[in-house]
Amino acid sequence: MFKRKIYDKLLEWKRESDGRSALLIEGARRIGKSTVVEEFARNEYQSYILIDFSIASKATKDLFEDLSDLDYLFLQLQLQYMVDLVERNSLIIFDEVQKCPLARQAIKHLVKDHRYDYIETGSLISIRKNVKDIVIPSEERKINMYPMDYEEFLWAVGDQISYPLIRKCYEAGKPLGQEMNRKLLRQFRLYMLVGGMPQAVHEYISTNNFRKVDAVKRDILALYEDDFMKVDPTGRASSLFDAIPAQLNKSASRYQVSSVLSKTTRAEDILEVIAKMKDSRTVLISYNTNDPNVGMSASKDLTKFKMFLCDTGLFATLMFKDKEFTENEIYEKLLNDKLSSNLGYLYENAVAQILAANGDDLFYHTILNDVTRHNYEVDFLIARKNKVCPIEVKSSGYKKHASLDHFCEKFSDRILWKYLIYTKDYSKDHEVICLPVYMTPFI
């Protein structure tokens, strides 16, 4: 098992909750939820039962229809799973809990009983059909889980040194040097291509073969598209998902729904579909904010958005989905930054993933110049200390930042720090902090 940061959050929950709440871990499929929770159960409890509701028998699911006799429920679980439960030292895991809504509803009574601890995991948990006709327990503490971040990826490949070094240089506000920056950029591009899906990372470490890594990622993408067909049988969600790289490559000020679906389809016509895609955790939605200030959620425009993938490695594969497989040569060129196409949108997706994993909601802002009719767009906006921090992303070392300058001039009293994310070493351009992309996690 790969080392995951969420393990520390599980320890914190166990220590602070002491059985007074259940933990719900929500995230996209195949990001390692079940693996880390079972490892946690194995290490931190005397015994545990893992109920995988995607394969559980009808008899097991039926146990949660009647909670009048919890002694009977626990006896049956112990008999079915051949595990002795120990009061206050056993964990019961509801894996893929969206497959058994009644089990999720039962959490209220199970937590009140206080004999055992409970962790729920799942994807598509918030989709309407998975919460219909049940009472969502208030005893549930929710946390989101994401694919492996850059530091977790480095741990997986055996690098314990680079990330702390990057952090020190960021905190000191000092460059790393041209040679070190080049090395770290290549390492970060490797992360962008392999991504943070544990299966893909394992395949890379085991084979060092990008074609095999790509095959793993294509299987995951196919799985996601099957899920989209279940929540949206019209096929619109799948079509919108497939078009994400093409839409970002257009450098348009929003996702152009009419160019993917039909010319008469507007963004306001598919808000429910977009909500389902967002709830699946497979995509990240960045909304245009009409008032770029603290509390941007209150001023976001639901009809103006950009869409990213939850994992940069999946994004890299989706970019070349028109081919039967992504050749090793393409991966090598991407890795060495020698592919001729503009890869700004690949870096944008990587930054979106990092910000989301850090707990930031995603927003951007577009300003129309009334004279030139040119759109100035700030790629991302994050809130810090009752101010906003605009972020512009470049796929090269190009230091010009007209959109950032225009935004900061218009909203100067709202700005705390301004960032340019690019591929050169750490530097400052007057008040603009220019960061190599691998420093993004520290913003």
C-alpha positions as CSV (number, residue, x, y, z in Angstrom):
1,M,0.0,0.0,0.0
2,F,1.2,3.5,-0.8
3,K,1.5,6.1,2.0
4,R,-1.5,8.4,1.9
5,K,-2.0,11.7,3.9
6,I,-5.6,10.9,4.6
7,Y,-4.4,8.2,7.1
8,D,-3.5,11.0,9.5
9,K,-7.0,12.4,9.2
10,L,-8.4,9.0,10.0
11,L,-6.2,8.9,13.2
12,E,-7.4,12.4,14.1
13,W,-11.1,11.3,13.7
14,K,-10.6,8.2,15.8
15,R,-8.9,10.2,18.6
16,E,-11.3,13.1,18.6
17,S,-14.6,11.3,17.9
18,D,-14.2,8.4,20.2
19,G,-17.1,6.7,18.5
20,R,-19.5,9.7,18.7
21,S,-19.5,10.1,14.9
22,A,-19.0,8.0,11.8
23,L,-16.6,9.0,9.1
24,L,-17.8,9.3,5.5
25,I,-15.0,9.3,2.9
26,E,-16.2,10.5,-0.5
27,G,-14.2,10.5,-3.7
28,A,-14.0,9.3,-7.3
29,R,-13.7,5.6,-7.9
30,R,-10.2,3.9,-8.0
31,I,-8.5,6.5,-5.9
32,G,-7.7,4.1,-3.1
33,K,-10.4,4.8,-0.5
34,S,-11.1,1.1,0.4
35,T,-7.4,0.3,0.5
36,V,-6.4,3.0,3.0
37,V,-9.4,2.4,5.2
38,E,-8.8,-1.3,5.4
39,E,-5.1,-0.7,6.2
40,F,-6.3,1.7,8.9
41,A,-8.6,-0.9,10.3
42,R,-5.9,-3.5,10.3
43,N,-3.4,-1.3,12.1
44,E,-5.6,0.6,14.6
45,Y,-8.2,-1.8,15.8
46,Q,-8.3,-5.3,17.3
47,S,-10.7,-6.5,14.6
48,Y,-12.8,-5.1,11.8
49,I,-15.5,-6.1,9.3
50,L,-15.5,-4.7,5.8
51,I,-18.9,-4.9,4.1
52,D,-18.5,-4.2,0.4
53,F,-22.1,-3.4,-0.6
54,S,-21.2,-3.7,-4.3
55,I,-21.0,-7.5,-3.8
56,A,-22.8,-8.0,-0.5
57,S,-25.6,-10.6,-0.4
58,K,-29.2,-9.6,-0.2
59,A,-29.3,-11.2,3.2
60,T,-26.6,-8.8,4.4
61,K,-28.3,-5.7,3.0
62,D,-31.7,-6.8,4.5
63,L,-30.2,-6.7,8.0
64,F,-30.4,-2.9,7.8
65,E,-34.1,-2.8,7.2
66,D,-34.9,-3.5,10.8
67,L,-32.7,-2.0,13.5
68,S,-35.0,-2.8,16.5
69,D,-32.5,-5.5,17.7
70,L,-28.9,-4.4,17.2
71,D,-27.7,-7.5,19.1
72,Y,-29.1,-9.6,16.3
73,L,-27.6,-7.4,13.6
74,F,-24.1,-7.6,15.1
75,L,-24.4,-11.3,15.7
76,Q,-25.3,-11.9,12.1
77,L,-22.5,-9.8,10.8
78,Q,-20.0,-11.7,13.0
79,L,-21.3,-15.0,11.7
80,Q,-21.4,-13.9,8.0
81,Y,-17.9,-12.4,8.1
82,M,-16.4,-14.8,10.7
83,V,-15.0,-12.0,12.8
84,D,-15.3,-11.4,16.5
85,L,-16.2,-7.8,17.2
86,V,-14.7,-6.2,20.3
87,E,-16.6,-3.4,22.1
88,R,-14.9,-0.1,21.5
89,N,-12.0,-1.7,19.7
90,S,-13.5,-2.8,16.4
91,L,-14.3,-1.0,13.2
92,I,-17.1,-1.7,10.8
93,I,-16.5,-0.4,7.3
94,F,-19.4,0.3,4.9
95,D,-17.6,0.2,1.6
96,E,-19.5,1.5,-1.5
97,V,-22.2,2.6,0.9
98,Q,-24.2,4.3,-1.9
99,K,-25.2,0.7,-3.0
100,C,-27.1,0.3,0.3
101,P,-28.7,3.7,1.4
102,L,-30.4,2.0,4.4
103,A,-27.0,1.2,5.8
104,R,-26.1,4.8,5.6
105,Q,-29.3,5.8,7.3
106,A,-28.6,3.3,10.1
107,I,-25.5,5.2,11.1
108,K,-27.6,7.4,13.4
109,H,-28.6,4.4,15.5
110,L,-25.3,2.5,15.3
111,V,-23.3,5.5,16.5
112,K,-25.7,6.1,19.4
113,D,-25.3,2.4,20.4
114,H,-21.5,3.3,20.7
115,R,-20.2,-0.3,20.7
116,Y,-18.1,0.1,17.6
117,D,-16.6,2.6,15.2
118,Y,-17.9,3.1,11.6
119,I,-16.3,4.4,8.4
120,E,-18.3,4.7,5.2
121,T,-16.7,5.0,1.8
122,G,-18.2,5.5,-1.6
123,S,-18.6,7.4,-4.9
124,L,-21.7,9.0,-6.4
125,I,-22.8,9.3,-2.7
126,S,-24.7,12.6,-3.3
127,I,-26.5,11.6,-6.4
128,R,-30.2,12.0,-5.9
129,K,-31.2,8.4,-6.4
130,N,-28.6,7.3,-3.7
131,V,-30.2,9.5,-1.0
132,K,-33.8,9.3,-2.0
133,D,-36.2,8.3,0.8
134,I,-33.5,8.1,3.5
135,V,-32.6,10.4,6.4
136,I,-29.0,11.6,6.1
137,P,-27.4,11.0,9.6
138,S,-26.2,14.1,11.3
139,E,-23.7,11.8,13.1
140,E,-21.7,11.6,9.9
141,R,-18.5,13.5,9.4
142,K,-17.6,14.0,5.8
143,I,-14.1,14.2,4.2
144,N,-13.1,14.2,0.6
145,M,-10.4,12.0,-0.8
146,Y,-8.5,12.8,-3.9
147,P,-6.0,11.0,-6.2
148,M,-2.4,10.9,-4.9
149,D,-0.9,14.4,-4.8
150,Y,2.6,15.2,-5.9
151,E,4.2,14.5,-2.5
152,E,2.4,11.2,-2.2
153,F,3.6,10.4,-5.7
154,L,7.2,11.2,-4.8
155,W,6.9,8.9,-1.7
156,A,5.7,6.1,-4.0
157,V,8.7,6.4,-6.3
158,G,11.0,6.5,-3.3
159,D,11.9,10.2,-3.2
160,Q,11.7,11.6,0.3
161,I,14.0,14.6,-0.4
162,S,12.7,16.7,-3.2
163,Y,9.4,17.9,-1.6
164,P,10.9,19.2,1.7
165,L,13.6,20.9,-0.3
166,I,11.0,22.6,-2.5
167,R,9.0,23.7,0.6
168,K,12.1,25.2,2.2
169,C,13.0,27.2,-1.0
170,Y,9.4,28.4,-1.3
171,E,9.2,29.5,2.4
172,A,12.6,31.3,2.1
173,G,11.6,32.9,-1.2
174,K,14.7,31.7,-2.9
175,P,15.3,30.1,-6.3
176,L,16.6,26.5,-6.5
177,G,19.0,27.1,-9.4
178,Q,18.6,26.3,-13.1
179,E,19.8,22.7,-13.0
180,M,17.7,21.7,-10.0
181,N,14.6,23.5,-11.5
182,R,15.0,21.5,-14.7
183,K,15.3,18.3,-12.8
184,L,12.3,19.0,-10.6
185,L,10.2,20.1,-13.6
186,R,10.9,16.8,-15.4
187,Q,9.9,15.0,-12.2
188,F,6.6,17.0,-12.0
189,R,5.8,16.4,-15.7
190,L,6.3,12.7,-14.9
191,Y,3.6,13.1,-12.2
192,M,1.3,14.9,-14.6
193,L,1.6,12.0,-17.1
194,V,1.3,9.1,-14.7
195,G,-1.1,10.8,-12.4
196,G,-2.3,9.9,-8.9
197,M,-4.4,6.9,-9.5
198,P,-2.8,4.2,-7.3
199,Q,-3.2,1.5,-10.0
200,A,-1.5,3.7,-12.6
201,V,1.3,4.6,-10.1
202,H,1.8,0.9,-9.3
203,E,2.0,0.0,-13.0
204,Y,4.6,2.7,-13.6
205,I,6.8,1.5,-10.7
206,S,6.4,-2.1,-11.7
207,T,7.0,-1.9,-15.4
208,N,8.3,1.6,-16.3
209,N,6.2,1.2,-19.4
210,F,4.0,4.2,-20.3
211,R,1.9,2.1,-22.7
212,K,0.9,-0.2,-19.8
213,V,0.3,2.8,-17.5
214,D,-1.9,4.2,-20.3
215,A,-3.9,1.0,-20.5
216,V,-4.7,1.2,-16.8
217,K,-5.8,4.8,-17.1
218,R,-8.0,4.0,-20.1
219,D,-9.7,1.3,-18.1
220,I,-10.5,3.8,-15.4
221,L,-11.8,6.4,-17.9
222,A,-14.1,3.7,-19.3
223,L,-15.3,2.9,-15.8
224,Y,-16.1,6.6,-15.3
225,E,-18.0,6.8,-18.5
226,D,-20.1,3.8,-17.6
227,D,-20.9,5.5,-14.4
228,F,-22.0,8.6,-16.3
229,M,-24.4,6.5,-18.4
230,K,-26.0,5.2,-15.2
231,V,-26.6,8.7,-13.8
232,D,-27.4,10.3,-17.1
233,P,-28.7,7.7,-19.7
234,T,-29.0,10.5,-22.3
235,G,-25.2,10.3,-22.8
236,R,-24.7,14.0,-22.3
237,A,-22.5,13.6,-19.3
238,S,-20.2,11.2,-21.2
239,S,-20.0,13.6,-24.1
240,L,-19.2,16.6,-21.9
241,F,-16.5,14.5,-20.1
242,D,-14.8,13.4,-23.3
243,A,-14.6,17.0,-24.6
244,I,-12.8,18.5,-21.5
245,P,-9.3,18.6,-23.1
246,A,-10.7,20.0,-26.4
247,Q,-12.7,22.7,-24.5
248,L,-9.7,23.8,-22.4
249,N,-7.5,23.9,-25.5
250,K,-9.9,26.4,-27.1
251,S,-8.9,29.0,-24.5
252,A,-12.5,30.1,-24.4
253,S,-13.9,32.0,-21.4
254,R,-16.2,29.1,-20.6
255,Y,-17.1,25.5,-21.4
256,Q,-19.0,25.9,-24.7
257,V,-21.8,23.4,-24.2
258,S,-23.5,24.0,-27.6
259,S,-20.3,22.9,-29.4
260,V,-20.3,19.6,-27.7
261,L,-24.0,18.7,-27.5
262,S,-26.4,20.5,-29.9
263,K,-26.3,24.1,-31.1
264,T,-29.5,24.8,-29.2
265,T,-28.3,23.4,-25.9
266,R,-27.3,26.1,-23.4
267,A,-25.5,25.7,-20.1
268,E,-28.6,26.5,-18.2
269,D,-30.3,23.5,-19.8
270,I,-27.9,21.0,-18.3
271,L,-27.2,22.3,-14.8
272,E,-28.5,19.1,-13.3
273,V,-26.2,17.0,-15.4
274,I,-23.2,19.2,-14.4
275,A,-24.2,18.8,-10.8
276,K,-24.2,15.0,-11.1
277,M,-20.8,15.1,-12.8
278,K,-19.4,17.3,-10.0
279,D,-20.9,15.0,-7.3
280,S,-19.2,12.0,-9.0
281,R,-15.9,13.7,-7.9
282,T,-14.4,12.6,-11.3
283,V,-14.4,16.2,-12.5
284,L,-13.6,19.6,-11.0
285,I,-15.7,22.6,-11.9
286,S,-14.3,26.1,-11.8
287,Y,-17.0,28.8,-11.9
288,N,-16.8,32.3,-13.2
289,T,-17.3,34.7,-10.3
290,N,-19.0,38.0,-11.1
291,D,-17.6,39.6,-8.0
292,P,-14.0,38.4,-7.3
293,N,-13.9,39.0,-3.5
294,V,-14.0,36.9,-0.4
295,G,-17.1,34.8,-0.5
296,M,-16.9,34.1,-4.2
297,S,-19.4,31.2,-3.9
298,A,-22.2,33.8,-3.5
299,S,-21.3,35.5,-6.8
300,K,-20.6,32.5,-9.0
301,D,-22.3,32.1,-12.3
302,L,-23.5,28.5,-12.7
303,T,-23.8,28.9,-16.4
304,K,-20.2,30.0,-16.9
305,F,-17.8,27.3,-15.9
306,K,-14.7,25.4,-16.9
307,M,-14.3,21.7,-16.3
308,F,-11.2,19.7,-15.3
309,L,-10.4,16.1,-14.5
310,C,-9.9,15.0,-11.0
311,D,-6.5,13.5,-12.0
312,T,-3.9,14.9,-14.2
313,G,-2.8,11.5,-15.4
314,L,-6.3,10.7,-16.6
315,F,-6.4,14.1,-18.3
316,A,-3.1,13.3,-20.2
317,T,-4.7,10.0,-21.5
318,L,-8.0,11.7,-22.4
319,M,-6.1,14.2,-24.5
320,F,-5.1,11.4,-26.9
321,K,-8.2,9.3,-26.6
322,D,-8.7,9.4,-30.4
323,K,-5.8,7.0,-30.6
324,E,-6.1,3.3,-29.7
325,F,-3.4,3.8,-27.2
326,T,-1.0,6.6,-26.3
327,E,2.4,5.7,-27.7
328,N,5.4,5.7,-25.5
329,E,6.9,8.2,-27.9
330,I,4.2,10.8,-27.1
331,Y,4.8,10.2,-23.3
332,E,8.5,10.7,-23.7
333,K,8.0,13.9,-25.7
334,L,5.6,15.2,-23.1
335,L,8.0,14.2,-20.3
336,N,10.9,16.1,-22.0
337,D,8.7,19.0,-22.9
338,K,9.3,18.5,-26.7
339,L,5.7,17.9,-27.9
340,S,4.9,20.7,-30.3
341,S,1.3,21.4,-29.2
342,N,0.5,24.0,-26.6
343,L,0.2,22.2,-23.3
344,G,-1.1,25.1,-21.2
345,Y,-4.3,23.3,-20.6
346,L,-2.4,20.3,-19.2
347,Y,-0.7,22.5,-16.7
348,E,-4.0,24.2,-15.9
349,N,-5.6,20.9,-15.0
350,A,-2.6,20.0,-12.8
351,V,-3.0,23.4,-10.9
352,A,-6.8,22.8,-10.6
353,Q,-6.2,19.4,-9.1
354,I,-3.6,20.8,-6.6
355,L,-5.9,23.6,-5.5
356,A,-8.9,21.4,-5.1
357,A,-6.9,18.8,-3.0
358,N,-5.8,21.7,-0.8
359,G,-9.4,22.5,0.0
360,D,-9.9,25.5,-2.3
361,D,-13.0,25.9,-4.3
362,L,-12.2,26.7,-7.9
363,F,-13.1,30.1,-9.4
364,Y,-11.9,32.3,-12.3
365,H,-12.8,35.8,-13.6
366,T,-13.0,37.3,-17.0
367,I,-12.8,41.0,-17.8
368,L,-13.9,42.4,-21.2
369,N,-11.9,45.4,-22.4
370,D,-14.5,47.7,-23.7
371,V,-12.0,49.3,-26.2
372,T,-10.2,46.4,-27.7
373,R,-13.1,43.9,-27.0
374,H,-10.4,41.5,-25.7
375,N,-11.1,39.2,-22.8
376,Y,-8.6,39.2,-19.9
377,E,-8.9,36.1,-17.9
378,V,-7.4,35.1,-14.5
379,D,-7.1,31.4,-14.5
380,F,-7.8,30.8,-10.8
381,L,-8.8,32.9,-7.7
382,I,-8.4,31.7,-4.2
383,A,-9.3,33.4,-0.9
384,R,-6.7,34.1,1.7
385,K,-7.0,36.3,4.8
386,N,-10.1,38.2,3.7
387,K,-8.4,39.0,0.4
388,V,-8.1,37.2,-3.0
389,C,-5.1,35.8,-4.7
390,P,-5.2,35.8,-8.5
391,I,-3.3,33.0,-10.3
392,E,-2.2,32.9,-13.9
393,V,-0.9,29.7,-15.4
394,K,1.7,29.5,-18.2
395,S,3.0,26.3,-19.8
396,S,6.4,27.9,-20.5
397,G,8.8,30.3,-18.9
398,Y,7.1,33.3,-20.5
399,K,6.8,36.0,-17.8
400,K,4.3,38.3,-19.5
401,H,1.1,38.4,-17.5
402,A,-1.3,41.0,-19.1
403,S,-4.5,39.4,-17.6
404,L,-3.0,39.3,-14.1
405,D,-2.0,42.9,-14.4
406,H,-5.4,44.0,-15.8
407,F,-7.2,42.2,-13.0
408,C,-4.9,43.6,-10.2
409,E,-5.3,47.1,-11.6
410,K,-9.1,46.9,-11.5
411,F,-9.3,45.2,-8.1
412,S,-6.2,46.5,-6.4
413,D,-7.8,46.9,-3.0
414,R,-8.8,43.2,-2.9
415,I,-5.5,41.7,-3.7
416,L,-3.3,39.9,-1.1
417,W,-0.7,38.1,-3.3
418,K,-0.6,37.6,-7.0
419,Y,1.0,34.5,-8.6
420,L,2.3,33.5,-12.0
421,I,2.6,29.7,-12.3
422,Y,5.1,28.7,-14.9
423,T,8.1,26.5,-15.7
424,K,11.0,28.7,-14.7
425,D,12.7,29.0,-11.3
426,Y,11.3,30.9,-8.4
427,S,11.5,34.7,-8.9
428,K,9.6,37.9,-8.4
429,D,8.5,40.3,-11.2
430,H,7.8,43.4,-9.1
431,E,4.8,42.3,-6.9
432,V,4.1,39.2,-8.9
433,I,5.4,36.0,-7.3
434,C,6.6,33.7,-10.1
435,L,6.5,30.1,-9.1
436,P,7.6,26.9,-10.8
437,V,4.5,24.7,-11.1
438,Y,5.8,22.2,-8.6
439,M,5.5,24.9,-5.9
440,T,1.8,25.3,-6.4
441,P,0.8,23.1,-3.3
442,F,2.4,25.7,-1.0
443,I,0.2,28.7,-2.1
